[in-house]
Amino acid sequence: MTMLPFRPAPFFKDKNRAFWRLQFIGWGGAALLRAMTSLANEKPLSFLVLVLIATITGFSISLVLSVIYGKLINRSPLLTWSLTAITLAVAVGVSAFINGWTISLYQSGSEASFAQLVLGVFYMDMTLLGAWSALYYAINYYLQVEEQADQLERLEAHATSAQLAMLRYQLNPHFLFNTLNSISTLVLLQQSEPANAMLTRLSSFLRHTLVTQPGGRVTVEQEVDTLKLYLDIERMRFEERLRTEFRIDPLAAKACLPSLLLQPLVENAIKYAVSQQEEGARITLAAEVVGDRLRVTVSDTGPGLQARPDRNSAPLAGTSSTGVGLANIRDRLSQAYGADHRFEIRSPADGGFTVIIEIPYDATEAAAAGTTQPQNSPTLPVPPHPDRQPIESNA
């Protein structure tokens, strides 16, 4: 499709310019119509001078009316319409007086009295100025409604952004407390190298959560890199008990989704699957493109729904004790996509827990401006947990 060499702007973007355009177009059209009517009635060309004077008179009076109406439009309806009627009547009288006087000068030998000439042009002036007044109020009321609608839309956008920020900031602080406790233990044991590695990973993760805009979006690839930082922190606590698998389709890696959307899912899996079983569990994250949809699946090999304290409150099962988890994600999806998303929970009777999320595929949005891509920390040896011996992994 051929692109226009310019970008069209709304007619009323500049209200002052739009007013003058309408003034010249409207009164110019009225003058042209009256001139053609005069010539069709075989009036002499000199009669066009009267048409020009009448047009200039109407143009000038309408400018005065615009100032008065601008003061009245925001008053109470009774005051606005009553004063408008009085003002319009005076304006029509002045216009008819001027036009009648010019006609009397033009037809100096006419038998018609001055009063008859004024009454003869009164209906024409009343029609023109009445129509002008109606259009003035109609256009300005329309612009006010449009402005209020834009303000309401902006307020709704701000409210949505604020709610998204609130939901994004509801990250479970337990992992932070546990991490700091683990770092403290490592320091007490004088294991400075792993303690420093843990601090580096925690710093990278927190830096990403602070820099990313609350309502911003990141690619699946960026989200996975952030999750790996978080998992590196948790792996220093759970060692071989925490096993992970990522199956990310190359096309899905470029898709966009709300930042830190998947972190509560992985956190829940660690809380209810890895930490609840002596042998730990495997957490799997898969992302693929199905038609025009992005499907993200997070599953674990834990005991399933029956091991969760809120198992009787489906479909919000899996919500953490602090109120953050699946309910948080459900709210964020509703805020970001409305009804155009899928959020499904599966928990077979033999164990395991799976969450499936489907959202519209969108790879056109760039990651949130200013987002710092998390860098993987150098791999350092993971020390044994001071409270227990390492457990052999079944992986």
C-alpha positions in Angstrom: 0.0 0.0 0.0 1.3 3.4 -0.9 2.3 5.6 2.0 1.2 9.2 2.2 4.1 11.7 2.0 2.6 13.5 5.0 0.8 12.5 8.2 -2.7 13.8 8.3 -3.6 15.7 11.5 -7.0 15.9 13.1 -9.0 19.0 11.9 -9.6 20.2 15.5 -6.1 19.6 16.7 -5.5 23.4 16.6 -8.9 24.8 17.7 -8.0 28.4 16.8 -7.0 27.5 13.3 -10.1 25.3 12.8 -12.3 28.2 14.0 -10.9 30.6 11.4 -11.2 28.0 8.7 -14.8 27.4 9.4 -15.5 31.1 9.6 -14.1 31.8 6.2 -15.6 28.7 4.6 -19.1 29.3 6.2 -19.4 33.0 5.5 -17.7 32.6 2.1 -20.2 30.0 1.1 -23.1 32.1 2.3 -21.8 35.1 0.3 -21.5 32.9 -2.8 -25.0 31.6 -2.4 -26.5 35.0 -2.0 -24.5 36.4 -4.9 -25.7 33.6 -7.2 -29.3 34.1 -6.1 -29.0 37.8 -6.8 -27.7 37.2 -10.3 -30.3 34.6 -11.0 -33.0 37.2 -10.0 -31.4 39.6 -12.6 -30.1 42.0 -10.0 -27.5 44.5 -11.2 -23.9 43.8 -10.4 -23.9 46.8 -8.0 -26.2 44.8 -5.8 -23.2 42.5 -5.0 -21.8 45.3 -2.9 -24.8 44.9 -0.5 -24.1 41.1 -0.4 -20.5 41.9 0.5 -21.5 44.3 3.2 -24.0 41.8 4.6 -21.3 39.1 4.7 -18.8 41.3 6.4 -21.5 42.3 9.0 -22.4 38.7 9.7 -18.7 37.7 9.9 -18.0 40.5 12.4 -21.1 39.9 14.6 -20.3 36.2 14.7 -16.8 37.0 16.1 -18.4 39.0 18.9 -20.9 36.1 19.5 -18.0 33.6 19.7 -16.5 35.6 22.6 -19.8 35.9 24.4 -20.7 32.2 23.8 -17.3 31.2 25.0 -18.1 32.8 28.4 -21.5 31.2 28.6 -20.8 27.6 27.4 -19.5 26.4 30.8 -22.3 28.0 32.9 -25.5 26.3 34.1 -27.8 25.2 31.3 -30.6 27.6 32.3 -28.3 30.6 32.4 -26.5 29.5 29.2 -29.6 29.1 27.0 -31.5 32.1 28.4 -28.5 34.5 27.9 -27.8 32.9 24.5 -31.3 33.6 23.3 -31.1 37.2 24.4 -27.7 37.7 22.9 -28.8 36.1 19.6 -31.9 38.3 19.4 -29.8 41.4 19.9 -27.2 40.3 17.3 -29.9 39.6 14.8 -31.5 43.0 15.4 -28.1 44.8 15.0 -27.4 42.8 11.8 -30.9 43.5 10.4 -30.6 47.2 11.2 -27.2 47.5 9.4 -28.4 45.5 6.4 -31.7 47.5 6.2 -29.8 50.8 6.4 -27.5 49.8 3.5 -30.4 48.7 1.4 -32.2 52.0 2.1 -29.2 53.9 0.9 -29.0 51.7 -2.2 -32.7 52.1 -2.9 -33.0 55.7 -2.0 -36.0 56.3 -4.2 -37.9 53.2 -3.0 -41.4 53.5 -1.5 -40.6 50.9 1.2 -40.1 52.4 4.7 -36.9 51.7 6.7 -38.9 49.5 9.1 -40.1 47.4 6.2 -36.6 46.9 4.9 -35.4 45.8 8.3 -38.2 43.3 8.6 -37.5 42.1 5.1 -33.9 41.1 5.9 -34.6 40.0 9.5 -35.5 36.4 8.6 -32.3 36.0 6.6 -30.1 37.3 9.3 -31.9 35.2 11.9 -31.4 32.1 9.9 -27.7 32.6 9.3 -26.8 33.7 12.8 -29.1 31.1 14.4 -27.5 28.4 12.3 -24.0 29.8 13.2 -24.9 29.7 16.9 -26.2 26.2 16.8 -23.0 25.0 15.0 -20.8 26.8 17.5 -22.4 25.1 20.5 -22.6 21.7 18.8 -18.9 21.7 17.8 -17.7 22.9 21.2 -19.8 20.5 23.1 -18.5 17.7 20.8 -14.9 18.8 21.5 -15.6 18.9 25.3 -17.0 15.4 25.2 -14.0 14.2 23.2 -11.6 15.9 25.7 -13.4 14.3 28.6 -13.3 10.9 26.9 -9.5 11.3 26.3 -9.0 12.3 30.0 -11.0 9.3 31.1 -9.0 7.0 28.9 -5.7 8.5 30.3 -7.0 8.0 33.8 -7.9 4.4 33.1 -4.5 3.8 31.5 -2.8 5.3 34.6 -5.0 3.2 36.9 -4.2 0.0 34.9 -0.5 0.9 35.0 -0.7 1.5 38.8 -2.4 -1.8 39.3 0.1 -3.6 37.2 2.9 -2.0 39.2 1.3 -3.1 42.4 0.9 -6.7 41.2 4.5 -6.7 39.8 5.9 -5.5 43.2 4.1 -8.3 45.1 7.0 -10.7 44.7 7.3 -13.1 47.6 10.0 -11.8 49.9 10.7 -15.3 51.4 13.3 -16.1 48.8 15.1 -12.9 49.7 15.1 -13.7 53.4 16.3 -17.2 52.7 19.0 -16.0 50.4 20.3 -13.4 52.9 20.2 -16.1 55.6 22.2 -18.4 53.4 24.7 -15.7 52.7 25.0 -15.0 56.4 25.7 -18.7 57.1 28.4 -18.8 54.4 30.1 -15.7 55.9 30.0 -17.3 59.3 31.6 -20.4 57.9 34.2 -18.2 56.2 33.2 -19.4 52.7 33.7 -16.1 51.1 33.9 -17.2 47.5 30.4 -18.8 47.3 29.0 -16.1 49.5 30.3 -13.5 47.0 28.8 -15.5 44.1 25.4 -15.6 45.8 25.6 -11.9 46.5 26.5 -11.2 42.8 23.5 -13.2 41.5 21.2 -11.6 44.0 22.4 -8.2 43.0 21.9 -9.0 39.3 18.4 -10.3 39.9 17.3 -7.3 42.1 18.9 -4.8 39.6 16.7 -6.3 36.9 13.5 -6.1 38.9 14.2 -2.5 39.8 15.2 -1.3 36.3 12.4 -2.9 34.4 9.3 -0.8 34.1 6.5 -2.2 36.2 4.1 -2.4 33.3 6.8 -3.1 30.7 7.3 -6.1 28.6 10.3 -8.2 27.9 11.0 -11.0 25.5 10.7 -14.7 26.6 14.5 -14.9 26.2 15.0 -12.0 28.7 12.5 -13.5 31.1 14.3 -16.9 31.0 17.6 -15.2 31.6 16.2 -13.5 34.7 14.7 -16.8 35.9 18.1 -18.4 35.6 19.5 -15.8 37.9 16.8 -16.5 40.4 17.3 -20.3 40.0 21.1 -19.9 40.5 20.4 -18.3 43.8 18.0 -21.0 44.9 20.3 -23.8 43.6 22.9 -22.7 46.1 20.4 -23.6 48.8 18.9 -26.8 47.4 21.8 -28.1 45.4 21.0 -31.2 43.4 17.4 -31.3 44.7 16.6 -28.4 42.3 16.7 -29.7 38.7 15.6 -27.5 35.8 14.8 -27.9 32.1 14.1 -25.2 29.6 12.5 -26.0 26.2 12.2 -22.6 24.4 11.2 -22.6 20.7 13.4 -20.0 18.8 10.3 -18.2 17.5 8.8 -18.1 21.0 12.0 -16.7 22.4 11.3 -13.4 20.6 7.7 -13.1 21.8 6.9 -10.5 24.4 5.2 -10.9 27.8 4.8 -8.9 31.0 8.1 -8.8 32.9 8.5 -11.2 35.9 5.3 -13.0 34.9 6.8 -16.4 35.3 8.9 -15.9 38.5 6.0 -16.6 40.9 5.3 -19.9 39.1 8.9 -21.0 39.5 8.9 -19.8 43.1 5.7 -21.8 43.9 7.3 -24.9 42.3 10.3 -24.6 44.5 8.2 -24.0 47.6 5.7 -26.8 47.1 7.7 -29.3 45.0 11.4 -29.0 45.6 11.4 -28.2 49.3 8.5 -30.6 50.2 10.3 -33.8 48.9 13.6 -35.2 50.1 14.6 -36.1 46.6 13.6 -32.7 45.3 11.9 -32.1 42.0 12.4 -31.1 38.4 11.0 -27.8 37.1 10.3 -27.6 33.4 9.6 -24.4 31.5 8.5 -24.7 27.8 7.5 -22.0 25.4 6.1 -22.4 21.9 4.1 -20.6 19.3 0.7 -22.2 18.5 -0.9 -20.4 15.6 -1.0 -16.7 16.5 -0.6 -17.5 20.3 2.3 -17.8 22.6 1.9 -20.8 24.9 4.1 -21.0 28.1 4.0 -24.1 30.3 5.6 -24.4 33.7 5.4 -27.8 35.4 7.1 -29.6 38.2 7.4 -33.2 39.4 6.2 -32.5 43.0 3.3 -34.0 44.9 0.8 -31.9 43.1 -2.3 -30.1 44.2 -3.0 -32.2 47.3 0.2 -30.9 48.9 -0.8 -27.3 48.7 -2.5 -25.6 51.7 -5.1 -24.0 49.5 -6.1 -27.1 47.5 -9.8 -26.7 48.4 -9.9 -23.2 46.8 -9.5 -24.0 43.1 -9.0 -22.5 40.7 -6.6 -20.2 42.6 -4.7 -23.2 43.9 -1.0 -22.6 44.4 -1.3 -19.1 45.8 1.5 -18.6 48.3 0.8 -17.9 51.9 1.6 -14.2 51.4 -1.2 -13.9 48.8 1.3 -14.0 45.9 1.4 -16.6 43.2 -1.2 -17.9 40.7 -3.8 -15.2 41.8 -1.2 -12.5 41.1 -0.5 -13.9 37.6 -4.2 -14.2 36.9 -4.7 -10.6 37.8 -1.8 -9.4 35.8 -3.0 -11.3 32.7 -6.5 -9.8 33.1 -5.0 -6.3 33.3 -2.7 -6.8 30.4 -4.9 -8.8 28.0 -8.5 -8.7 29.2 -10.3 -11.8 28.2 -7.8 -12.6 25.4 -5.7 -15.0 27.4 -5.8 -18.6 28.7 -4.8 -19.5 32.3 -5.1 -23.3 33.0 -4.0 -25.4 36.0 -3.5 -29.1 35.7 -2.6 -31.5 38.6 -2.9 -35.3 37.8 -3.9 -37.6 40.6 -0.4 -39.3 40.5 1.4 -36.0 41.2 2.9 -33.1 39.4 1.6 -29.6 38.9 1.3 -27.7 35.6 0.3 -24.2 34.7 -0.4 -23.3 31.1 -0.5 -19.7 29.9 -1.6 -18.6 26.4 -1.4 -15.0 25.3 -1.4 -13.3 21.9 1.9 -13.7 20.1 3.6 -10.3 19.7 7.2 -10.0 18.7 7.0 -6.4 17.5 7.3 -4.8 20.9 10.8 -4.1 22.1 11.8 -4.9 25.6 11.0 -2.1 28.1 13.1 0.9 27.5 16.1 1.0 29.8 15.9 -2.6 30.8 19.3 -4.0 31.7 19.8 -7.5 30.2 20.8 -9.6 33.2 24.2 -11.1 32.9 25.0 -14.6 34.1 27.3 -14.6 37.0 30.5 -16.7 36.8 30.0 -20.3 37.8 31.5 -20.9 41.2 31.5 -24.1 43.2 28.4 -24.7 45.3 29.2 -25.6 48.9 27.3 -28.2 50.9 24.4 -26.9 52.9 25.5 -26.5 56.5 22.4 -28.1 57.9 22.4 -31.3 55.9 24.4 -33.6 53.6 24.0 -33.5 49.8 21.3 -35.8 48.5 22.0 -37.8 45.4 20.0 -36.7 42.4 17.9 -39.1 40.4 18.3 -37.0 37.2 
